[in-house]
Amino acid sequence: MGPTAMGKTETAMRLADQLPVDLISVDSALVYRGMDIGTAKPSKELLAAYPHALIDVVDPETVYSVADFVADAEAAIAASHRSGRVPLLVGGTMLYFKRLLEGLAELPEADPVVRRKIDADASELGWPALHARLASVDATAAERIAPNDAQRIQRALEVFELAGEPISSLQRSASADGPPWRVQRIALLTNNRAVLHERIGQRFDAMMALGFEEEVAGLIARPGVHRDLPSMRAVGYRQVAAWLSGECDLAQATRDAKTATRRLAKRQHTWLRGMSDLACFDPLEADVSAPILGLCEEVLSTS
């Protein structure tokens, strides 16, 4: 696990060279087909050499939920176990990890009437105002949801409206028994934020050089794709889409995308620091491949 731009994929592939592991992606953007450049998806050549489950699962028009991920991940883990191998989950979508490891809460199903009312309020007041409304009824959820994360703000307010309880309280009521597997949590973390921010900026510039603009233009030209879909709210995609729609110039879109990615990295870092039983390694300070491999070999030898 780790923040964006920390080298998780490269580390996982190095481990796959040495260990009998099956790679399983834990990334809410990599599930979408056709979203390759802006997600830093491994190339087709790398994926052929190092297959990853849960990459290119659905089209961008599809809403892929946390529950969908948990079901697919559990199936991939079971398949790995049946083959006598070890699942190695790699990614940075912390909510996916949390729900997989801690269980799904029993939440009310989506209600189109409630959602339309929330969307109407958002159109009139803006999502930051609805984020403030959420903070007044569920401070815990508001703290971990960004003020412009329309999908999660909408869902949290919808749950409160339907259940009469904060979504954070319902999620805490999920099973505390943990998963039915032995789990070793490994995190790539750094305190050198300046270097991480530099890497984030360089990676976005490289994406643009590879044709990220054309990728986003092709996506928004598809009949079923619109900017309110979860796929198009992914970091980088929504900022480039805003530029292509004439809402800002390229320089502003670039600044916004890099800022949003830095904020994402900060949220990922916060999530990880709140996890227990976490083995942390800093790949920006030294090559961590050998110590991580040693830890994994130790875990496997005692399992």
C-alpha positions, -999 to 999 in steps of 0.1 A, spaced: 0 0 0 11 36 -3 4 71 -16 4 78 -53 38 80 -71 56 59 -45 66 30 -67 41 4 -55 37 -13 -89 75 -16 -95 80 -30 -60 52 -56 -65 67 -67 -98 101 -71 -81 85 -93 -55 67 -113 -82 101 -121 -97 111 -138 -64 79 -151 -48 49 -174 -59 25 -145 -58 -5 -134 -78 -9 -96 -82 -43 -81 -74 -48 -44 -81 -64 -23 -54 -70 9 -74 -104 26 -81 -92 41 -114 -73 11 -128 -105 -9 -130 -116 12 -160 -107 1 -195 -94 29 -218 -81 49 -188 -44 41 -192 -22 72 -193 -38 92 -165 -39 63 -141 -3 53 -147 -15 19 -157 13 -6 -164 19 -11 -202 4 -40 -220 38 -55 -222 42 -53 -184 8 -66 -178 15 -96 -200 47 -103 -180 31 -95 -147 -7 -101 -149 -28 -81 -124 -63 -91 -114 -88 -62 -113 -72 -41 -140 -95 -33 -170 -126 -47 -153 -153 -23 -166 -159 4 -191 -157 41 -179 -195 44 -183 -200 19 -155 -202 27 -118 -179 3 -100 -187 3 -63 -167 -6 -32 -190 -37 -28 -181 -47 -64 -144 -44 -56 -148 -65 -24 -166 -93 -43 -141 -93 -71 -111 -91 -48 -124 -120 -26 -129 -141 -58 -93 -133 -70 -79 -141 -35 -98 -174 -34 -85 -183 -69 -49 -176 -59 -53 -198 -28 -68 -226 -49 -37 -225 -72 -14 -229 -42 -1 -193 -46 -1 -162 -24 -23 -131 -32 -3 -99 -33 -26 -69 -32 -11 -37 -45 -26 -2 -48 -35 30 -31 -73 31 -28 -74 30 10 -112 26 12 -110 -5 -9 -84 -20 15 -104 -9 46 -136 -25 34 -119 -57 22 -101 -61 55 -128 -49 79 -160 -59 61 -188 -40 45 -214 -21 65 -251 -28 60 -261 5 43 -294 14 27 -297 10 -10 -295 40 -33 -327 61 -35 -331 80 -68 -355 105 -52 -331 114 -24 -302 115 -48 -321 139 -72 -328 162 -42 -291 162 -32 -280 168 -67 -304 197 -70 -290 212 -38 -255 208 -51 -264 225 -84 -277 255 -64 -252 257 -36 -222 237 -47 -206 206 -33 -184 224 -7 -217 237 8 -231 202 10 -198 190 25 -204 216 52 -239 201 57 -223 167 60 -199 180 86 -228 191 107 -244 156 108 -213 134 104 -180 151 113 -161 119 110 -172 112 74 -166 149 64 -131 148 78 -121 119 54 -141 131 24 -128 159 3 -151 190 -1 -153 184 -39 -158 146 -38 -193 147 -51 -199 110 -52 -190 103 -16 -206 134 -2 -238 124 -20 -237 89 -6 -230 100 29 -259 125 29 -281 99 13 -273 73 40 -280 98 67 -313 108 52 -324 72 47 -310 55 79 -311 84 103 -276 76 113 -242 88 102 -225 66 76 -194 66 97 -213 50 126 -228 24 104 -194 16 89 -179 11 124 -206 -15 130 -192 -37 102 -176 -70 113 -146 -65 136 -136 -101 132 -112 -93 103 -107 -113 71 -104 -151 71 -68 -149 60 -35 -141 76 -26 -106 64 7 -88 63 3 -51 57 32 -34 40 33 4 32 56 25 11 56 58 31 79 88 32 83 119 53 101 136 24 70 154 11 91 177 -11 106 149 -32 72 131 -34 56 163 -46 83 167 -72 77 131 -84 40 138 -86 46 169 -108 71 151 -130 47 122 -135 18 144 -146 41 162 -171 51 129 -184 15 118 -188 7 150 -208 37 142 -230 23 107 -236 -10 120 -248 -32 123 -217 -51 152 -234 -61 129 -263 -71 101 -239 -95 124 -219 -109 139 -251 -116 104 -264 -134 95 -232 -156 125 -230 -166 121 -267 -181 87 -259 -219 89 -258 -223 73 -223 -195 92 -206 -202 123 -186 -182 142 -161 -203 132 -131 -193 95 -135 -169 82 -109 -144 74 -136 -143 109 -149 -139 123 -114 -106 106 -110 -77 129 -102 -62 143 -133 -92 134 -155 -116 160 -141 -90 187 -143 -80 180 -180 -117 176 -188 -123 211 -174 -96 225 -196 -110 207 -227 -144 221 -219 -131 257 -219 -135 262 -181 -98 270 -176 -65 272 -196 -39 244 -197 -17 261 -171 -45 262 -146 -56 226 -153 -20 215 -148 -17 233 -115 -51 220 -104 -42 184 -113 -9 185 -95 -25 201 -64 -53 175 -64 -28 147 -67 -7 160 -38 -39 162 -17 -47 126 -26 -13 116 -15 -18 134 18 -51 116 24 -36 82 15 -7 89 40 -33 98 67 -53 66 61 -21 45 63 -9 62 95 -41 52 111 -37 15 103 -23 -10 128 3 -38 123 19 -18 94 54 -25 82 66 8 67 94 13 42 106 46 26 116 40 -11 127 76 -14 155 71 11 169 37 0 162 7 -22 135 -12 -2 132 -43 -24 156 -65 -3 140 -57 32 105 -61 18 114 -94 2 130 -106 34 98 -97 54 76 -116 28 99 -146 29 97 -146 67 59 -144 66 56 -172 41 80 -195 60 58 -193 91 24 -195 74 
